[in-house]
Amino acid sequence: MEGFLHPKSTNRAFVMFTEIELEEKIHKLKQDLIQIAVTTGINSQDTICASQKLDQHIMTFLKLSYNIRQRK
């Protein structure tokens, strides 16, 4: 199984994610976003932050997925 190196490392050590782990993380963030939006409102700062975090993970997944497929 292919792995992804997470580009945002806090201490120069890369964290390894598999494609499945990233997909699971994105799914969890989607669920969290829905719950936050229901609780605090669609335009709340908490909802916006959760949405941005989800967007970052989706973009990371898409970029890394594209790069791996280009190498094949």
A tleap script that builds the chain and sets N, CA, C and O, in Angstrom:
source leaprc.protein.ff14SB
mol = sequence {
  NMET GLU GLY PHE LEU HIE PRO LYS SER THR
  ASN ARG ALA PHE VAL MET PHE THR GLU ILE
  GLU LEU GLU GLU LYS ILE HIE LYS LEU LYS
  GLN ASP LEU ILE GLN ILE ALA VAL THR THR
  GLY ILE ASN SER GLN ASP THR ILE CYS ALA
  SER GLN LYS LEU ASP GLN HIE ILE MET THR
  PHE LEU LYS LEU SER TYR ASN ILE ARG GLN
  ARG CLYS
}
set mol.1.N position { 0.843 -1.181 0.000 }
set mol.1.CA position { 0.000 0.000 0.000 }
set mol.1.C position { 0.885 1.239 0.000 }
set mol.1.O position { 1.885 1.304 0.715 }
set mol.2.N position { 0.509 2.204 -0.798 }
set mol.2.CA position { 1.242 3.460 -0.874 }
set mol.2.C position { 1.042 4.266 0.399 }
set mol.2.O position { -0.015 4.194 1.026 }
set mol.3.N position { 2.034 5.019 0.773 }
set mol.3.CA position { 1.923 5.909 1.915 }
set mol.3.C position { 2.128 7.343 1.480 }
set mol.3.O position { 2.734 7.610 0.443 }
set mol.4.N position { 1.625 8.252 2.271 }
set mol.4.CA position { 1.778 9.678 2.004 }
set mol.4.C position { 2.622 10.282 3.107 }
set mol.4.O position { 2.449 9.951 4.280 }
set mol.5.N position { 3.524 11.154 2.741 }
set mol.5.CA position { 4.259 11.921 3.743 }
set mol.5.C position { 3.504 13.218 3.976 }
set mol.5.O position { 3.276 13.994 3.048 }
set mol.6.N position { 3.127 13.440 5.206 }
set mol.6.CA position { 2.381 14.653 5.542 }
set mol.6.C position { 3.307 15.848 5.412 }
set mol.6.O position { 4.364 15.881 6.042 }
set mol.7.N position { 2.923 16.844 4.594 }
set mol.7.CA position { 3.837 17.963 4.332 }
set mol.7.C position { 3.997 18.939 5.486 }
set mol.7.O position { 4.973 19.688 5.514 }
set mol.8.N position { 3.072 18.955 6.438 }
set mol.8.CA position { 3.165 19.911 7.551 }
set mol.8.C position { 3.686 19.183 8.782 }
set mol.8.O position { 2.918 18.639 9.575 }
set mol.9.N position { 4.971 19.184 8.920 }
set mol.9.CA position { 5.617 18.523 10.033 }
set mol.9.C position { 6.009 19.554 11.074 }
set mol.9.O position { 6.496 20.631 10.728 }
set mol.10.N position { 5.802 19.236 12.356 }
set mol.10.CA position { 6.106 20.201 13.404 }
set mol.10.C position { 7.564 20.168 13.839 }
set mol.10.O position { 8.072 21.176 14.330 }
set mol.11.N position { 8.244 19.059 13.677 }
set mol.11.CA position { 9.622 18.982 14.141 }
set mol.11.C position { 10.546 18.317 13.123 }
set mol.11.O position { 11.455 17.565 13.477 }
set mol.12.N position { 10.291 18.614 11.861 }
set mol.12.CA position { 11.086 18.117 10.740 }
set mol.12.C position { 11.008 16.618 10.564 }
set mol.12.O position { 11.650 16.081 9.662 }
set mol.13.N position { 10.260 15.932 11.376 }
set mol.13.CA position { 10.046 14.496 11.182 }
set mol.13.C position { 8.715 14.354 10.453 }
set mol.13.O position { 7.696 14.877 10.903 }
set mol.14.N position { 8.728 13.654 9.340 }
set mol.14.CA position { 7.495 13.488 8.581 }
set mol.14.C position { 6.629 12.415 9.221 }
set mol.14.O position { 7.122 11.418 9.747 }
set mol.15.N position { 5.331 12.648 9.161 }
set mol.15.CA position { 4.368 11.675 9.665 }
set mol.15.C position { 3.843 10.913 8.461 }
set mol.15.O position { 3.423 11.518 7.475 }
set mol.16.N position { 3.865 9.600 8.534 }
set mol.16.CA position { 3.450 8.771 7.420 }
set mol.16.C position { 1.967 8.441 7.540 }
set mol.16.O position { 1.512 7.969 8.582 }
set mol.17.N position { 1.226 8.688 6.485 }
set mol.17.CA position { -0.192 8.344 6.423 }
set mol.17.C position { -0.416 7.440 5.229 }
set mol.17.O position { 0.202 7.624 4.180 }
set mol.18.N position { -1.291 6.469 5.384 }
set mol.18.CA position { -1.713 5.709 4.225 }
set mol.18.C position { -2.916 6.413 3.614 }
set mol.18.O position { -3.544 7.260 4.249 }
set mol.19.N position { -3.226 6.057 2.388 }
set mol.19.CA position { -4.374 6.648 1.714 }
set mol.19.C position { -5.645 6.404 2.514 }
set mol.19.O position { -6.492 7.291 2.624 }
set mol.20.N position { -5.779 5.227 3.061 }
set mol.20.CA position { -6.972 4.876 3.849 }
set mol.20.C position { -7.048 5.721 5.109 }
set mol.20.O position { -8.128 6.183 5.476 }
set mol.21.N position { -5.918 5.931 5.778 }
set mol.21.CA position { -5.916 6.756 6.990 }
set mol.21.C position { -6.328 8.189 6.689 }
set mol.21.O position { -7.065 8.801 7.462 }
set mol.22.N position { -5.861 8.723 5.579 }
set mol.22.CA position { -6.257 10.077 5.199 }
set mol.22.C position { -7.747 10.150 4.883 }
set mol.22.O position { -8.426 11.100 5.272 }
set mol.23.N position { -8.249 9.142 4.177 }
set mol.23.CA position { -9.678 9.110 3.868 }
set mol.23.C position { -10.505 9.033 5.146 }
set mol.23.O position { -11.536 9.696 5.256 }
set mol.24.N position { -10.063 8.231 6.108 }
set mol.24.CA position { -10.774 8.117 7.387 }
set mol.24.C position { -10.741 9.441 8.149 }
set mol.24.O position { -11.740 9.839 8.746 }
set mol.25.N position { -9.601 10.117 8.129 }
set mol.25.CA position { -9.474 11.411 8.802 }
set mol.25.C position { -10.414 12.434 8.161 }
set mol.25.O position { -11.075 13.198 8.864 }
set mol.26.N position { -10.472 12.447 6.843 }
set mol.26.CA position { -11.361 13.364 6.134 }
set mol.26.C position { -12.811 13.066 6.477 }
set mol.26.O position { -13.597 13.987 6.695 }
set mol.27.N position { -13.171 11.803 6.528 }
set mol.27.CA position { -14.544 11.417 6.885 }
set mol.27.C position { -14.890 11.909 8.294 }
set mol.27.O position { -15.983 12.427 8.525 }
set mol.28.N position { -13.951 11.743 9.236 }
set mol.28.CA position { -14.184 12.200 10.612 }
set mol.28.C position { -14.330 13.714 10.665 }
set mol.28.O position { -15.199 14.233 11.366 }
set mol.29.N position { -13.484 14.422 9.929 }
set mol.29.CA position { -13.569 15.883 9.910 }
set mol.29.C position { -14.895 16.359 9.309 }
set mol.29.O position { -15.443 17.373 9.740 }
set mol.30.N position { -15.405 15.632 8.321 }
set mol.30.CA position { -16.719 15.970 7.748 }
set mol.30.C position { -17.816 15.821 8.799 }
set mol.30.O position { -18.685 16.683 8.936 }
set mol.31.N position { -17.760 14.712 9.539 }
set mol.31.CA position { -18.749 14.499 10.597 }
set mol.31.C position { -18.651 15.583 11.663 }
set mol.31.O position { -19.666 16.100 12.129 }
set mol.32.N position { -17.425 15.922 12.045 }
set mol.32.CA position { -17.214 16.970 13.039 }
set mol.32.C position { -17.770 18.304 12.543 }
set mol.32.O position { -18.417 19.033 13.295 }
set mol.33.N position { -17.513 18.614 11.277 }
set mol.33.CA position { -17.992 19.867 10.693 }
set mol.33.C position { -19.512 19.948 10.752 }
set mol.33.O position { -20.064 20.987 11.113 }
set mol.34.N position { -20.176 18.883 10.409 }
set mol.34.CA position { -21.642 18.871 10.450 }
set mol.34.C position { -22.140 19.110 11.865 }
set mol.34.O position { -23.061 19.898 12.079 }
set mol.35.N position { -21.534 18.430 12.833 }
set mol.35.CA position { -21.958 18.578 14.227 }
set mol.35.C position { -21.712 20.000 14.724 }
set mol.35.O position { -22.560 20.576 15.406 }
set mol.36.N position { -20.575 20.557 14.391 }
set mol.36.CA position { -20.256 21.924 14.811 }
set mol.36.C position { -21.238 22.913 14.188 }
set mol.36.O position { -21.719 23.824 14.863 }
set mol.37.N position { -21.536 22.735 12.899 }
set mol.37.CA position { -22.463 23.638 12.213 }
set mol.37.C position { -23.863 23.559 12.816 }
set mol.37.O position { -24.540 24.578 12.957 }
set mol.38.N position { -24.296 22.350 13.170 }
set mol.38.CA position { -25.620 22.183 13.785 }
set mol.38.C position { -25.659 22.852 15.152 }
set mol.38.O position { -26.654 23.473 15.526 }
set mol.39.N position { -24.563 22.717 15.891 }
set mol.39.CA position { -24.502 23.236 17.258 }
set mol.39.C position { -24.305 24.749 17.309 }
set mol.39.O position { -24.972 25.442 18.077 }
set mol.40.N position { -23.383 25.257 16.487 }
set mol.40.CA position { -22.996 26.671 16.617 }
set mol.40.C position { -23.509 27.559 15.493 }
set mol.40.O position { -23.421 28.783 15.588 }
set mol.41.N position { -24.035 26.972 14.448 }
set mol.41.CA position { -24.532 27.749 13.313 }
set mol.41.C position { -23.581 27.695 12.141 }
set mol.41.O position { -22.371 27.545 12.306 }
set mol.42.N position { -24.141 27.818 10.963 }
set mol.42.CA position { -23.370 27.666 9.728 }
set mol.42.C position { -22.312 28.756 9.552 }
set mol.42.O position { -21.287 28.520 8.913 }
set mol.43.N position { -22.546 29.929 10.103 }
set mol.43.CA position { -21.611 31.046 9.925 }
set mol.43.C position { -20.733 31.318 11.139 }
set mol.43.O position { -20.053 32.343 11.197 }
set mol.44.N position { -20.742 30.411 12.104 }
set mol.44.CA position { -19.940 30.646 13.310 }
set mol.44.C position { -18.456 30.484 13.010 }
set mol.44.O position { -18.071 29.810 12.054 }
set mol.45.N position { -17.630 31.112 13.839 }
set mol.45.CA position { -16.175 31.007 13.679 }
set mol.45.C position { -15.724 29.558 13.834 }
set mol.45.O position { -14.809 29.124 13.134 }
set mol.46.N position { -16.350 28.800 14.739 }
set mol.46.CA position { -15.994 27.389 14.929 }
set mol.46.C position { -16.270 26.576 13.663 }
set mol.46.O position { -15.473 25.718 13.284 }
set mol.47.N position { -17.399 26.849 13.015 }
set mol.47.CA position { -17.745 26.145 11.783 }
set mol.47.C position { -16.766 26.496 10.668 }
set mol.47.O position { -16.331 25.623 9.917 }
set mol.48.N position { -16.428 27.756 10.567 }
set mol.48.CA position { -15.485 28.193 9.536 }
set mol.48.C position { -14.117 27.550 9.749 }
set mol.48.O position { -13.490 27.096 8.792 }
set mol.49.N position { -13.660 27.508 10.976 }
set mol.49.CA position { -12.362 26.876 11.283 }
set mol.49.C position { -12.385 25.383 10.959 }
set mol.49.O position { -11.432 24.856 10.385 }
set mol.50.N position { -13.462 24.708 11.324 }
set mol.50.CA position { -13.583 23.277 11.038 }
set mol.50.C position { -13.609 23.030 9.532 }
set mol.50.O position { -13.022 22.066 9.042 }
set mol.51.N position { -14.292 23.906 8.807 }
set mol.51.CA position { -14.360 23.784 7.351 }
set mol.51.C position { -12.984 23.977 6.721 }
set mol.51.O position { -12.612 23.251 5.799 }
set mol.52.N position { -12.236 24.948 7.213 }
set mol.52.CA position { -10.897 25.203 6.688 }
set mol.52.C position { -9.951 24.039 6.977 }
set mol.52.O position { -9.117 23.687 6.142 }
set mol.53.N position { -10.083 23.450 8.151 }
set mol.53.CA position { -9.257 22.293 8.492 }
set mol.53.C position { -9.574 21.122 7.560 }
set mol.53.O position { -8.670 20.433 7.088 }
set mol.54.N position { -10.848 20.905 7.304 }
set mol.54.CA position { -11.260 19.859 6.370 }
set mol.54.C position { -10.703 20.150 4.978 }
set mol.54.O position { -10.173 19.255 4.320 }
set mol.55.N position { -10.822 21.387 4.535 }
set mol.55.CA position { -10.297 21.777 3.216 }
set mol.55.C position { -8.804 21.475 3.101 }
set mol.55.O position { -8.353 20.976 2.069 }
set mol.56.N position { -8.043 21.769 4.137 }
set mol.56.CA position { -6.600 21.516 4.120 }
set mol.56.C position { -6.304 20.027 3.954 }
set mol.56.O position { -5.420 19.645 3.187 }
set mol.57.N position { -7.042 19.196 4.670 }
set mol.57.CA position { -6.825 17.751 4.564 }
set mol.57.C position { -7.220 17.223 3.189 }
set mol.57.O position { -6.546 16.354 2.636 }
set mol.58.N position { -8.304 17.743 2.642 }
set mol.58.CA position { -8.719 17.313 1.303 }
set mol.58.C position { -7.668 17.720 0.271 }
set mol.58.O position { -7.317 16.927 -0.603 }
set mol.59.N position { -7.174 18.936 0.369 }
set mol.59.CA position { -6.151 19.389 -0.576 }
set mol.59.C position { -4.865 18.570 -0.437 }
set mol.59.O position { -4.248 18.216 -1.442 }
set mol.60.N position { -4.465 18.271 0.778 }
set mol.60.CA position { -3.285 17.432 0.997 }
set mol.60.C position { -3.488 16.073 0.358 }
set mol.60.O position { -2.604 15.569 -0.334 }
set mol.61.N position { -4.642 15.482 0.586 }
set mol.61.CA position { -4.949 14.174 0.013 }
set mol.61.C position { -4.893 14.225 -1.513 }
set mol.61.O position { -4.286 13.355 -2.138 }
set mol.62.N position { -5.517 15.228 -2.112 }
set mol.62.CA position { -5.552 15.324 -3.570 }
set mol.62.C position { -4.162 15.537 -4.163 }
set mol.62.O position { -3.806 14.904 -5.157 }
set mol.63.N position { -3.379 16.421 -3.559 }
set mol.63.CA position { -2.031 16.685 -4.056 }
set mol.63.C position { -1.143 15.447 -3.954 }
set mol.63.O position { -0.452 15.090 -4.909 }
set mol.64.N position { -1.165 14.810 -2.812 }
set mol.64.CA position { -0.319 13.638 -2.614 }
set mol.64.C position { -0.774 12.464 -3.470 }
set mol.64.O position { 0.044 11.720 -4.011 }
set mol.65.N position { -2.068 12.310 -3.583 }
set mol.65.CA position { -2.615 11.248 -4.417 }
set mol.65.C position { -2.206 11.451 -5.875 }
set mol.65.O position { -1.832 10.494 -6.553 }
set mol.66.N position { -2.275 12.676 -6.352 }
set mol.66.CA position { -1.875 13.015 -7.711 }
set mol.66.C position { -0.382 12.713 -7.919 }
set mol.66.O position { 0.007 12.126 -8.930 }
set mol.67.N position { 0.435 13.118 -6.959 }
set mol.67.CA position { 1.876 12.897 -7.080 }
set mol.67.C position { 2.228 11.422 -7.133 }
set mol.67.O position { 3.095 11.024 -7.910 }
set mol.68.N position { 1.586 10.621 -6.338 }
set mol.68.CA position { 1.858 9.176 -6.335 }
set mol.68.C position { 1.452 8.563 -7.663 }
set mol.68.O position { 2.171 7.727 -8.210 }
set mol.69.N position { 0.308 8.970 -8.183 }
set mol.69.CA position { -0.160 8.407 -9.452 }
set mol.69.C position { 0.713 8.852 -10.623 }
set mol.69.O position { 0.831 8.135 -11.616 }
set mol.70.N position { 1.323 10.026 -10.510 }
set mol.70.CA position { 2.224 10.502 -11.566 }
set mol.70.C position { 3.515 9.675 -11.619 }
set mol.70.O position { 4.113 9.513 -12.683 }
set mol.71.N position { 3.931 9.163 -10.477 }
set mol.71.CA position { 5.173 8.375 -10.404 }
set mol.71.C position { 5.021 6.986 -10.979 }
set mol.71.O position { 6.012 6.340 -11.321 }
set mol.72.N position { 3.792 6.522 -11.088 }
set mol.72.CA position { 3.576 5.140 -11.575 }
set mol.72.C position { 3.698 5.046 -13.062 }
set mol.72.O position { 3.546 3.963 -13.627 }
savepdb mol mol.pdb
quit
